[in-house]
Amino acid sequence: MIETGENLWRGDEPSPTRSSVMVRFSRSHIRFGTFERLHYLGRKDLIQKLL
């Protein structure tokens, strides 16, 4: 993560949020949301495979 130094105004927060850019150097990227989605779908087999 690289902080940009710019303020990011969001409607759900009372003050500006620090903005950043995520830079990826590897060929694969697994987000936390990937696990959440599989949990929601009840796919414990695929969660285990990711782990």
Phi and psi in radians as a Rosetta constraint file:
Dihedral C 1 N 2 CA 2 C 2 CIRCULARHARMONIC -2.130 0.35
Dihedral N 2 CA 2 C 2 N 3 CIRCULARHARMONIC 2.064 0.35
Dihedral C 2 N 3 CA 3 C 3 CIRCULARHARMONIC -1.291 0.35
Dihedral N 3 CA 3 C 3 N 4 CIRCULARHARMONIC 2.329 0.35
Dihedral C 3 N 4 CA 4 C 4 CIRCULARHARMONIC -1.505 0.35
Dihedral N 4 CA 4 C 4 N 5 CIRCULARHARMONIC -0.362 0.35
Dihedral C 4 N 5 CA 5 C 5 CIRCULARHARMONIC 1.505 0.35
Dihedral N 5 CA 5 C 5 N 6 CIRCULARHARMONIC -0.057 0.35
Dihedral C 5 N 6 CA 6 C 6 CIRCULARHARMONIC -1.635 0.35
Dihedral N 6 CA 6 C 6 N 7 CIRCULARHARMONIC 2.585 0.35
Dihedral C 6 N 7 CA 7 C 7 CIRCULARHARMONIC -1.440 0.35
Dihedral N 7 CA 7 C 7 N 8 CIRCULARHARMONIC 2.431 0.35
Dihedral C 7 N 8 CA 8 C 8 CIRCULARHARMONIC -2.024 0.35
Dihedral N 8 CA 8 C 8 N 9 CIRCULARHARMONIC 1.957 0.35
Dihedral C 8 N 9 CA 9 C 9 CIRCULARHARMONIC -1.554 0.35
Dihedral N 9 CA 9 C 9 N 10 CIRCULARHARMONIC 2.162 0.35
Dihedral C 9 N 10 CA 10 C 10 CIRCULARHARMONIC -2.074 0.35
Dihedral N 10 CA 10 C 10 N 11 CIRCULARHARMONIC 2.521 0.35
Dihedral C 10 N 11 CA 11 C 11 CIRCULARHARMONIC -1.235 0.35
Dihedral N 11 CA 11 C 11 N 12 CIRCULARHARMONIC -0.364 0.35
Dihedral C 11 N 12 CA 12 C 12 CIRCULARHARMONIC -1.696 0.35
Dihedral N 12 CA 12 C 12 N 13 CIRCULARHARMONIC 0.101 0.35
Dihedral C 12 N 13 CA 13 C 13 CIRCULARHARMONIC -2.211 0.35
Dihedral N 13 CA 13 C 13 N 14 CIRCULARHARMONIC 2.469 0.35
Dihedral C 13 N 14 CA 14 C 14 CIRCULARHARMONIC -1.282 0.35
Dihedral N 14 CA 14 C 14 N 15 CIRCULARHARMONIC -0.336 0.35
Dihedral C 14 N 15 CA 15 C 15 CIRCULARHARMONIC -2.319 0.35
Dihedral N 15 CA 15 C 15 N 16 CIRCULARHARMONIC 2.836 0.35
Dihedral C 15 N 16 CA 16 C 16 CIRCULARHARMONIC -1.113 0.35
Dihedral N 16 CA 16 C 16 N 17 CIRCULARHARMONIC 2.548 0.35
Dihedral C 16 N 17 CA 17 C 17 CIRCULARHARMONIC -1.756 0.35
Dihedral N 17 CA 17 C 17 N 18 CIRCULARHARMONIC 2.508 0.35
Dihedral C 17 N 18 CA 18 C 18 CIRCULARHARMONIC -1.236 0.35
Dihedral N 18 CA 18 C 18 N 19 CIRCULARHARMONIC 2.338 0.35
Dihedral C 18 N 19 CA 19 C 19 CIRCULARHARMONIC -1.696 0.35
Dihedral N 19 CA 19 C 19 N 20 CIRCULARHARMONIC 2.698 0.35
Dihedral C 19 N 20 CA 20 C 20 CIRCULARHARMONIC -2.648 0.35
Dihedral N 20 CA 20 C 20 N 21 CIRCULARHARMONIC 2.944 0.35
Dihedral C 20 N 21 CA 21 C 21 CIRCULARHARMONIC -2.176 0.35
Dihedral N 21 CA 21 C 21 N 22 CIRCULARHARMONIC 2.344 0.35
Dihedral C 21 N 22 CA 22 C 22 CIRCULARHARMONIC -1.696 0.35
Dihedral N 22 CA 22 C 22 N 23 CIRCULARHARMONIC 2.222 0.35
Dihedral C 22 N 23 CA 23 C 23 CIRCULARHARMONIC -1.942 0.35
Dihedral N 23 CA 23 C 23 N 24 CIRCULARHARMONIC 2.295 0.35
Dihedral C 23 N 24 CA 24 C 24 CIRCULARHARMONIC -1.979 0.35
Dihedral N 24 CA 24 C 24 N 25 CIRCULARHARMONIC 2.280 0.35
Dihedral C 24 N 25 CA 25 C 25 CIRCULARHARMONIC -1.913 0.35
Dihedral N 25 CA 25 C 25 N 26 CIRCULARHARMONIC -0.238 0.35
Dihedral C 25 N 26 CA 26 C 26 CIRCULARHARMONIC -1.655 0.35
Dihedral N 26 CA 26 C 26 N 27 CIRCULARHARMONIC 2.942 0.35
Dihedral C 26 N 27 CA 27 C 27 CIRCULARHARMONIC -1.378 0.35
Dihedral N 27 CA 27 C 27 N 28 CIRCULARHARMONIC -0.387 0.35
Dihedral C 27 N 28 CA 28 C 28 CIRCULARHARMONIC -2.143 0.35
Dihedral N 28 CA 28 C 28 N 29 CIRCULARHARMONIC 2.745 0.35
Dihedral C 28 N 29 CA 29 C 29 CIRCULARHARMONIC -2.655 0.35
Dihedral N 29 CA 29 C 29 N 30 CIRCULARHARMONIC 2.019 0.35
Dihedral C 29 N 30 CA 30 C 30 CIRCULARHARMONIC -1.908 0.35
Dihedral N 30 CA 30 C 30 N 31 CIRCULARHARMONIC 2.095 0.35
Dihedral C 30 N 31 CA 31 C 31 CIRCULARHARMONIC -1.572 0.35
Dihedral N 31 CA 31 C 31 N 32 CIRCULARHARMONIC 2.763 0.35
Dihedral C 31 N 32 CA 32 C 32 CIRCULARHARMONIC -1.032 0.35
Dihedral N 32 CA 32 C 32 N 33 CIRCULARHARMONIC -0.629 0.35
Dihedral C 32 N 33 CA 33 C 33 CIRCULARHARMONIC -1.064 0.35
Dihedral N 33 CA 33 C 33 N 34 CIRCULARHARMONIC -0.438 0.35
Dihedral C 33 N 34 CA 34 C 34 CIRCULARHARMONIC -1.076 0.35
Dihedral N 34 CA 34 C 34 N 35 CIRCULARHARMONIC -0.756 0.35
Dihedral C 34 N 35 CA 35 C 35 CIRCULARHARMONIC -1.196 0.35
Dihedral N 35 CA 35 C 35 N 36 CIRCULARHARMONIC -0.692 0.35
Dihedral C 35 N 36 CA 36 C 36 CIRCULARHARMONIC -1.071 0.35
Dihedral N 36 CA 36 C 36 N 37 CIRCULARHARMONIC -0.760 0.35
Dihedral C 36 N 37 CA 37 C 37 CIRCULARHARMONIC -1.104 0.35
Dihedral N 37 CA 37 C 37 N 38 CIRCULARHARMONIC -0.782 0.35
Dihedral C 37 N 38 CA 38 C 38 CIRCULARHARMONIC -1.142 0.35
Dihedral N 38 CA 38 C 38 N 39 CIRCULARHARMONIC -0.630 0.35
Dihedral C 38 N 39 CA 39 C 39 CIRCULARHARMONIC -1.113 0.35
Dihedral N 39 CA 39 C 39 N 40 CIRCULARHARMONIC -0.766 0.35
Dihedral C 39 N 40 CA 40 C 40 CIRCULARHARMONIC -1.049 0.35
Dihedral N 40 CA 40 C 40 N 41 CIRCULARHARMONIC -0.677 0.35
Dihedral C 40 N 41 CA 41 C 41 CIRCULARHARMONIC -1.412 0.35
Dihedral N 41 CA 41 C 41 N 42 CIRCULARHARMONIC -0.106 0.35
Dihedral C 41 N 42 CA 42 C 42 CIRCULARHARMONIC 1.291 0.35
Dihedral N 42 CA 42 C 42 N 43 CIRCULARHARMONIC 0.469 0.35
Dihedral C 42 N 43 CA 43 C 43 CIRCULARHARMONIC -1.720 0.35
Dihedral N 43 CA 43 C 43 N 44 CIRCULARHARMONIC 1.210 0.35
Dihedral C 43 N 44 CA 44 C 44 CIRCULARHARMONIC -1.078 0.35
Dihedral N 44 CA 44 C 44 N 45 CIRCULARHARMONIC -0.517 0.35
Dihedral C 44 N 45 CA 45 C 45 CIRCULARHARMONIC -1.107 0.35
Dihedral N 45 CA 45 C 45 N 46 CIRCULARHARMONIC -0.717 0.35
Dihedral C 45 N 46 CA 46 C 46 CIRCULARHARMONIC -1.323 0.35
Dihedral N 46 CA 46 C 46 N 47 CIRCULARHARMONIC -0.541 0.35
Dihedral C 46 N 47 CA 47 C 47 CIRCULARHARMONIC -1.078 0.35
Dihedral N 47 CA 47 C 47 N 48 CIRCULARHARMONIC -0.784 0.35
Dihedral C 47 N 48 CA 48 C 48 CIRCULARHARMONIC -1.089 0.35
Dihedral N 48 CA 48 C 48 N 49 CIRCULARHARMONIC -0.684 0.35
Dihedral C 48 N 49 CA 49 C 49 CIRCULARHARMONIC -1.122 0.35
Dihedral N 49 CA 49 C 49 N 50 CIRCULARHARMONIC -0.703 0.35
Dihedral C 49 N 50 CA 50 C 50 CIRCULARHARMONIC -1.127 0.35
Dihedral N 50 CA 50 C 50 N 51 CIRCULARHARMONIC -0.720 0.35
